[in-house]
Amino acid sequence: DRRRLEELRRLVAMLGARLRVEEGEDVAEVAIRVAHSLGSTYVLMGTPSERRGLSRLGGLSERSLLTRLLQGLPGVDVRVVADPSLRATPAGAEGAPGAC
């Protein structure tokens, strides 16, 4: 986890953003509290990896986490960024089954 956190710190610095690490048992509750305290108008979240799993979300599914964020943050844009390694290769694209 320390290595991953350091990678995130470097990425955040390159993007000119802020990284805030919060602890809590309920991910949605903590995210909502922090977004409110900062007056956020935009929340960006990734999807959990299989290795880290949804167990870190306190038994929540990704969908219920998103639903709770949307309900708890009315008027705030919430965007989920997909893991590009999970993207299906479009039919006809180089390397796709049946591609020439």
N, C-alpha and C positions, 0 to 999 in steps of 0.2 A: 504493500500500500504506500509506503514512503516513496518508492521509485515512481509510482504512478502519480502521486501528488506533486513530486518535483517536476515531472513532465508537464503536468497541468500548469504549474507555476510559470514555467518557461513559455508555454503557449500563450497564456494570459498576458504575460509581459510583452510578447511579440505583437499581440493584437491590441495592446493599449487598454485592456479591460481590467476588471478587478476580480480577484478570487477571494471568496469568503468561505471559510470552513466552519460549519456549524455541526453540533452533535445533537442527537435526539433520537427517540425511539420511533417517532412517526414522521416519515420523510415528507409527506404532504403537509402536515401541520407546520413543520419547521420551514419549508419552502414558502408557505403562505405567510407566516409570521415575518420572515425576512423580506419578502417582496413588499409587504405592507409597510414595514419599518423604513425601507429605502424609497418608498413611493414609486416602485417599479411600474413601468407601463409595458414591459416586454420580458418574458421569461423564456429562456432557451434551455432545453433539456435533451439529453441523449437517451438512447435505449440501453438498459443494463446488459452487459455481456453475459453469456452463459456461465462463465467462470465465476463471476461475482454473483450472478443470479438474482432472482426476485426476492430471495429470502432476506436480502439487505433492506428491502422495502417493507419489512414488517408484515409479510404475508399478502401484501397488495399485489394485484396484477398491474401491468403497465397501464391497462385501460382504466382501472379504478383510480390509479394515481392521477392520470390525466383528468378524469372526471372530477375528482376532488379539487385539483388545481383550478379547473375551469369554474367550478362552483364557488370556491373560496376566493377567487380573484376576478370578480366580474369587471369587465372593462379592460382587463389586461390581456395583451396578446400572448398566447402560449404556443410555442413552436417545438415540435419534437423532431430531432435530427436523426435520420436513420443511419445505421452502421453500413457504410458502403460495401463492406466485405460480404454482406448478406444479400446484396442486390442480385437479382436474376439478370443474366445476360440476355438482352433483347434478341428475338429471333432475327436471323439474318446478319447479326453483328459478327465481327471477326471472332472466332473461337466458339461461337454458339453452335449447338447441335444443328446440323443441316446447313450451316453457312458454307459458302464457296470460298 
